[in-house]
Amino acid sequence: MRRRLALTVCGSILVLMTACNSPVSTPTTVTVTAPPTAAPPPTCGPDEATALQSALAKLPPEPVTGRGWQNTPIGGNYNPCADLSTILVMIQGGTASSPVQALMFHRGTYLGTGTSKAYGFTSLDAARSTGDTVVLDYATPGECDACAPAAVTSVRYQWQGDHVEMLDPPPPS
């Protein structure tokens, strides 16, 4: 029995010595290189309500009527990330034929108005407008406000990298 116990103890010691003498595994260092990052996305401006309020604070009253501008848009394609977008506003208390101004924005920053004079019957041609071009239709009234327009003048405005350019002649006065 003693022999068996000595044999068991010796076997256990041998196992422990083998385990302690085995080579220690060293951690492997893996270097991961991240793919190059793309250019940062363009800076975007504020939401439409904030941009509109900021622009209206800089816009003087309409000179013919002396009225200020409504703080609710009647149209537009405002996009805080677009190179060029617009918000259309009408004078306070206006009707369908009342003066409308197109407020122009570059990535949410107010640039000014499309024309120095406000025109009635102004609308956005959304189908022809893009991220850098705004197309406005200026209708020349017919014989009455409810009548079909006598003519429609389309005017394209395009962002040129640092300013807006009117690509077509303005509507007749």
QUISUL-V83969 format. One record per residue. RES is the residue in one letter. SS is DSSP state (@ for helix, = for strand, . for the rest). D_LAST is the distance of its C-alpha to the last C-alpha in Angstrom with 2 decimals. Layout:
# QUISUL-V83969
[[RES:SS:D_LAST] [RES:SS:D_LAST]]
This chain:
# QUISUL-V83969
[[M:.:121.20] [R:@:120.93] [R:@:120.22] [R:@:117.45] [L:@:115.83] [A:@:116.07] [L:@:114.54] [T:@:111.61] [V:@:110.99] [C:@:111.17] [G:@:108.73] [S:@:106.24] [I:@:106.50] [L:@:105.95] [V:@:102.74] [L:@:101.43] [M:@:102.31] [T:@:100.54] [A:@:97.40] [C:@:97.44] [N:@:98.04] [S:.:95.28] [P:.:92.50] [V:.:89.61] [S:.:86.34] [T:.:83.72] [P:.:80.09] [T:.:77.92] [T:.:74.72] [V:.:71.77] [T:.:68.68] [V:.:65.44] [T:.:62.46] [A:.:59.11] [P:.:56.60] [P:.:53.98] [T:.:51.03] [A:.:47.57] [A:.:44.82] [P:.:43.82] [P:.:40.99] [P:.:37.57] [T:.:37.10] [C:.:35.18] [G:.:33.28] [P:.:33.65] [D:.:33.15] [E:@:29.76] [A:@:30.49] [T:@:31.58] [A:@:28.66] [L:@:26.18] [Q:@:28.09] [S:@:28.19] [A:@:24.43] [L:@:23.71] [A:@:26.19] [K:@:24.02] [L:.:20.62] [P:.:19.87] [P:.:18.84] [E:.:15.25] [P:.:14.60] [V:.:13.23] [T:.:16.08] [G:.:18.50] [R:.:19.60] [G:.:20.92] [W:=:20.46] [Q:.:22.80] [N:.:25.51] [T:.:25.67] [P:.:23.40] [I:.:21.71] [G:=:21.88] [G:=:22.30] [N:.:25.01] [Y:.:26.36] [N:.:29.47] [P:.:31.30] [C:.:32.83] [A:.:29.88] [D:.:28.47] [L:.:24.93] [S:=:23.99] [T:=:21.43] [I:=:21.53] [L:=:18.73] [V:=:18.91] [M:=:17.58] [I:=:18.00] [Q:.:21.56] [G:.:22.36] [G:.:19.18] [T:.:19.03] [A:.:17.51] [S:.:14.14] [S:.:14.16] [P:.:12.15] [V:=:13.61] [Q:=:14.22] [A:=:16.00] [L:=:18.96] [M:=:20.48] [F:=:24.27] [H:=:26.88] [R:.:30.21] [G:.:29.37] [T:=:28.25] [Y:=:24.87] [L:=:22.77] [G:=:19.50] [T:=:16.12] [G:.:14.25] [T:.:11.06] [S:.:11.14] [K:.:8.52] [A:.:9.78] [Y:=:8.34] [G:.:10.74] [F:.:12.74] [T:=:13.03] [S:=:16.45] [L:=:18.78] [D:.:20.24] [A:.:23.68] [A:.:25.49] [R:.:23.68] [S:.:23.62] [T:.:26.71] [G:.:28.39] [D:.:26.42] [T:=:23.17] [V:=:20.52] [V:=:18.37] [L:=:15.42] [D:=:14.05] [Y:=:10.62] [A:=:11.33] [T:=:9.35] [P:.:11.71] [G:.:14.53] [E:.:16.47] [C:.:17.44] [D:.:16.98] [A:.:20.10] [C:.:19.25] [A:.:18.46] [P:.:14.86] [A:.:13.78] [A:=:12.69] [V:=:12.79] [T:=:11.38] [S:=:14.09] [V:=:13.89] [R:=:17.31] [Y:=:18.31] [Q:=:21.93] [W:=:24.58] [Q:.:26.18] [G:.:29.31] [D:.:28.16] [H:.:24.36] [V:=:21.33] [E:=:19.57] [M:=:16.25] [L:.:17.66] [D:.:14.72] [P:.:11.46] [P:.:8.58] [P:.:6.38] [P:.:3.79] [S:.:0.00]]
